C-alpha cells in the first residue's frame, strides 16, 4: 500500500493512494500515520480495507511528510561506494551516523529555503526507511520485522556549514526545510528488494544523479540492526540511508543550488518529489 498525509502544514490528514491514483481519506480509520498506526501489523490491517469504501479527496491537495511523530531523523554518510569515490573519501569500516533535526522535515513538494549566508546548498536523493515498531538490540535477521516501509528522502545539505565551519555535520544538514520526505510511505510488501532500486535527481531538468541502491555499502537490514545496538528506534523514526554519486560537491567545477532552481527526484516504486529553492528573507 501507499500511505500519505495531505492538507495544510500542521493540519495534515492520513490517506492512501488507490489503484487509480486517487487519494482516499483514512481519518475515519486512524488519527494519523504515527505511533502504533505504523506497526507493520496495523498497516496490513489498514491495507485490507477496501479503498472504494473510503471517501475520495477532491482536487490536488498539498502532500505533507509521509509520516508524523518522527522523533529521530538518522542519516548515514558515505554509504554508497561510488559516491564516496566521487568525493575522494574512503568507505568507512562502520556506518557513519549523523542526525538531521526533525524541524527540517517538510512535504515532498514544499519549497526549500536556502539559509542566509549559504553558498553551497547541495542535493542528495536518498532511500528513507521508516520504523514501524520499537527496535532495540535486534539482529540483522529480524531487522525487517521492525520496518514499516520506505519513502523518498531528500537530504538537502549546506556543504560549507557541514564541513568548513568546524564541528560535526549536523548544522549543515538541519536547516529548516532541508528534509523533504514522501510523497508516500510504501509498505514493505510493495518493495521486492530495497537493495535494487533505481534513484534519480534532476536540477532544472538536467539529470545529476542516476544511481541505484545496489551500490549501497551497508544495506537496510544491517543498518536497522546496527543502529538498534546504540539507541532504541521508535515508530516514525526515519533512516536516510545515503546517496549515489552526482552531488554538486563532487562535480568539477563544483555546482550548488540558488534561488529559483527546481529540483526533481525519485526512487523506483516510491514516487517523486519536486521542490523550488527560494532565498530566506
C-alpha positions as CSV (number, residue, x, y, z in Angstrom):
1,X,0.0,0.0,0.0
2,X,0.9,3.6,-0.5
3,X,0.0,5.7,2.5
4,X,0.3,9.5,2.6
5,X,-0.6,12.6,4.6
6,X,-2.4,15.5,2.9
7,X,-3.6,19.0,3.8
8,X,-2.2,22.3,5.1
9,X,1.0,22.3,7.1
10,X,0.3,21.3,10.6
11,X,-3.2,20.1,9.8
12,X,-2.4,17.0,7.6
13,X,-4.8,14.1,7.5
14,X,-3.9,10.4,6.8
15,X,-4.7,8.9,3.4
16,X,-3.9,6.2,1.0
17,X,-3.4,6.2,-2.8
18,X,-5.7,3.8,-4.6
19,X,-5.1,1.8,-7.7
20,X,-6.4,4.7,-9.9
21,X,-4.1,7.2,-8.3
22,X,-6.9,8.8,-6.2
23,X,-6.3,9.9,-2.6
24,X,-8.6,8.2,-0.2
25,X,-9.2,9.7,3.3
26,X,-8.2,7.5,6.2
27,X,-9.1,9.9,9.0
28,X,-12.1,7.7,9.9
29,X,-9.7,4.8,10.5
30,X,-6.7,6.3,12.2
31,X,-5.8,9.7,13.7
32,X,-2.5,10.0,11.8
33,X,0.3,7.9,10.3
34,X,2.2,7.9,13.5
35,X,2.9,5.7,16.6
36,X,1.1,2.5,16.8
37,X,-0.6,3.0,13.4
38,X,2.8,2.4,11.8
39,X,3.2,-1.1,13.2
40,X,3.5,-3.4,10.2
41,X,0.5,-5.4,11.5
42,X,-1.6,-2.3,11.8
43,X,-0.6,-1.2,8.3
44,X,-1.5,-4.6,7.0
45,X,-4.9,-4.2,8.6
46,X,-5.4,-0.8,7.1
47,X,-4.4,-2.3,3.7
48,X,-7.2,-4.8,4.0
49,X,-9.8,-2.0,3.9
50,X,-11.5,-1.7,0.5
51,X,-10.3,1.7,-0.8
52,X,-13.6,2.1,-2.6
53,X,-15.3,2.4,0.8
54,X,-13.2,5.4,1.8
55,X,-14.0,9.0,0.8
56,X,-12.2,10.4,-2.2
57,X,-10.2,13.5,-1.6
58,X,-11.1,16.1,-4.2
59,X,-8.6,18.2,-6.1
60,X,-4.8,18.1,-5.7
61,X,-4.1,18.9,-2.1
62,X,-0.7,19.6,-0.7
63,X,1.1,16.5,0.4
64,X,2.8,16.6,3.8
65,X,5.6,14.5,5.1
66,X,4.5,10.9,4.7
67,X,4.8,10.1,8.5
68,X,4.1,12.1,11.6
69,X,5.7,12.0,15.1
70,X,9.2,11.4,13.9
71,X,11.4,11.5,17.0
72,X,14.7,10.8,15.2
73,X,15.9,11.6,11.7
74,X,19.0,9.5,11.4
75,X,21.3,9.8,8.3
76,X,24.1,7.5,7.1
77,X,27.1,9.2,5.5
78,X,29.3,7.9,2.7
79,X,27.1,4.8,2.3
80,X,27.5,4.4,-1.5
81,X,30.8,3.2,-2.8
82,X,30.6,5.3,-5.9
83,X,29.5,8.4,-4.0
84,X,32.5,8.0,-1.6
85,X,34.8,7.8,-4.6
86,X,33.5,11.0,-6.2
87,X,34.1,13.0,-3.0
88,X,37.6,11.5,-2.5
89,X,36.5,9.8,0.7
90,X,37.2,6.2,1.8
91,X,34.3,3.9,2.6
92,X,34.2,3.7,6.4
93,X,34.7,0.4,8.3
94,X,31.4,1.0,10.1
95,X,28.5,3.3,9.1
96,X,28.9,7.0,9.6
97,X,25.9,8.2,11.6
98,X,24.7,11.7,12.0
99,X,21.4,13.3,13.0
100,X,19.2,15.7,11.0
101,X,16.9,17.9,13.1
102,X,13.3,16.8,12.8
103,X,12.4,20.5,12.4
104,X,13.9,20.2,8.9
105,X,11.1,17.8,7.8
106,X,8.7,19.2,5.2
107,X,6.4,17.8,2.5
108,X,7.8,16.3,-0.8
109,X,6.8,19.3,-2.9
110,X,7.2,22.2,-0.4
111,X,9.7,25.0,-1.2
112,X,13.1,24.5,0.2
113,X,14.6,27.6,1.8
114,X,18.3,28.4,1.2
115,X,19.6,29.7,4.5
116,X,21.1,33.1,5.0
117,X,24.8,33.1,4.2
118,X,24.7,29.8,2.2
119,X,27.0,29.5,-0.8
120,X,27.0,25.7,-1.1
121,X,23.5,24.3,-0.8
122,X,23.5,20.8,-2.4
123,X,21.2,18.0,-3.3
124,X,21.1,14.2,-2.3
125,X,18.4,11.7,-3.2
126,X,18.2,9.0,-0.6
127,X,16.2,5.9,0.3
128,X,14.3,6.6,3.5
129,X,13.4,3.7,5.9
130,X,10.5,4.3,8.3
131,X,10.5,2.4,11.5
132,X,7.2,0.8,12.5
133,X,7.7,-0.6,16.0
134,X,10.3,-0.2,18.7
135,X,13.6,-1.9,17.9
136,X,16.4,-2.4,20.4
137,X,19.2,-4.8,20.1
138,X,17.6,-6.6,17.1
139,X,19.5,-9.0,14.9
140,X,20.0,-8.4,11.2
141,X,17.9,-11.5,10.5
142,X,15.0,-9.9,12.4
143,X,15.5,-6.3,11.5
144,X,13.0,-6.1,8.7
145,X,10.2,-7.0,11.1
146,X,10.6,-3.5,12.6
147,X,10.3,-1.6,9.3
148,X,7.0,0.0,8.3
149,X,8.1,0.8,4.8
150,X,10.1,3.1,2.6
151,X,10.0,6.6,1.2
152,X,11.9,9.1,-0.9
153,X,14.1,11.3,1.3
154,X,15.9,14.4,0.1
155,X,18.9,15.0,2.3
156,X,19.5,18.7,1.4
157,X,22.9,19.8,2.6
158,X,24.8,23.1,3.0
159,X,28.4,22.0,2.4
160,X,30.2,25.0,3.9
161,X,28.1,24.7,7.1
162,X,28.8,21.0,7.1
163,X,32.5,20.8,6.5
164,X,34.1,24.3,6.7
165,X,32.6,25.7,9.9
166,X,34.2,23.3,12.3
167,X,32.5,20.6,14.4
168,X,30.1,18.0,13.2
169,X,27.9,17.7,10.1
170,X,24.6,18.4,11.8
171,X,24.5,22.1,11.2
172,X,24.9,21.7,7.5
173,X,22.1,19.1,7.4
174,X,19.4,20.5,9.7
175,X,18.4,23.9,8.2
176,X,14.7,24.5,8.1
177,X,13.1,22.6,5.1
178,X,16.2,20.5,4.5
179,X,14.3,17.3,5.0
180,X,11.5,16.6,2.4
181,X,10.1,13.1,2.8
182,X,7.4,11.4,0.8
183,X,5.2,11.6,-1.2
184,X,4.2,8.1,0.1
185,X,5.1,5.6,2.8
186,X,5.3,2.5,0.7
187,X,4.8,-0.7,2.7
188,X,7.4,-3.5,2.5
189,X,5.3,-5.9,0.5
190,X,5.4,-3.5,-2.5
191,X,9.2,-3.3,-2.5
192,X,10.7,-6.7,-3.6
193,X,14.3,-5.7,-2.9
194,X,15.3,-2.4,-1.3
195,X,18.9,-3.0,-2.4
196,X,17.9,-2.9,-6.1
197,X,16.1,0.4,-6.7
198,X,16.9,3.0,-9.3
199,X,17.3,6.5,-8.0
200,X,17.5,9.8,-9.8
201,X,17.6,13.6,-9.3
202,X,17.4,16.5,-11.8
203,X,18.2,20.2,-11.4
204,X,16.3,22.4,-13.7
205,X,15.6,19.4,-15.9
206,X,19.2,18.3,-16.1
207,X,20.0,14.8,-14.7
208,X,22.5,15.0,-11.9
209,X,22.1,11.7,-10.1
210,X,21.2,8.4,-11.8
211,X,22.1,5.6,-9.5
212,X,20.9,2.5,-7.7
213,X,20.6,1.3,-4.1
214,X,22.7,-1.7,-5.4
215,X,25.8,0.3,-4.6
216,X,24.8,0.9,-1.0
217,X,27.6,-0.4,1.3
218,X,25.5,-1.1,4.3
219,X,22.1,-2.4,3.5
220,X,18.7,-1.7,5.1
221,X,18.6,-4.7,7.4
222,X,22.1,-4.2,8.6
223,X,21.5,-0.5,9.3
224,X,18.4,-1.1,11.4
225,X,20.2,-3.8,13.4
226,X,23.3,-1.7,13.7
227,X,21.5,1.4,14.9
228,X,19.5,-0.5,17.4
229,X,22.6,-1.5,19.2
230,X,23.3,2.1,20.1
231,X,19.7,3.6,20.5
232,X,16.2,2.4,20.5
233,X,14.4,3.0,17.2
234,X,10.8,4.1,17.6
235,X,7.7,4.2,15.3
236,X,8.0,7.1,12.9
237,X,11.8,7.4,13.1
238,X,13.3,7.8,9.7
239,X,16.7,6.4,8.5
240,X,18.0,8.2,5.4
241,X,20.5,5.7,4.0
242,X,22.9,7.7,1.9
243,X,23.1,8.9,-1.7
244,X,24.5,7.7,-5.0
245,X,27.0,9.8,-7.0
246,X,26.2,13.0,-8.8
247,X,26.0,15.6,-6.0
248,X,27.2,19.2,-6.6
249,X,30.1,18.8,-4.2
250,X,31.6,16.1,-6.3
251,X,31.4,18.0,-9.6
252,X,34.4,19.7,-11.3
253,X,33.8,22.5,-11.0
254,X,31.5,22.2,-8.1
255,X,27.9,23.3,-8.6
256,X,25.4,24.4,-6.0
257,X,21.8,25.5,-5.8
258,X,20.5,29.0,-6.0
259,X,17.1,30.7,-5.5
260,X,14.8,29.8,-8.4
261,X,16.3,26.3,-9.1
262,X,13.8,23.5,-9.4
263,X,14.9,20.0,-8.1
264,X,13.0,16.8,-9.1
265,X,14.0,13.5,-7.6
266,X,12.5,10.0,-7.2
267,X,13.1,6.3,-6.5
268,X,11.7,3.4,-8.4
269,X,8.3,2.4,-6.9
270,X,8.4,5.1,-4.2
271,X,7.2,8.2,-6.2
272,X,8.9,11.5,-6.8
273,X,9.3,15.0,-5.3
274,X,9.6,18.5,-6.8
275,X,11.0,21.4,-4.9
276,X,11.6,25.1,-5.8
277,X,14.5,26.5,-3.9
278,X,13.9,30.0,-2.5
279,X,16.0,32.5,-0.6
280,X,15.5,33.1,3.1
281,X,14.1,36.5,3.9
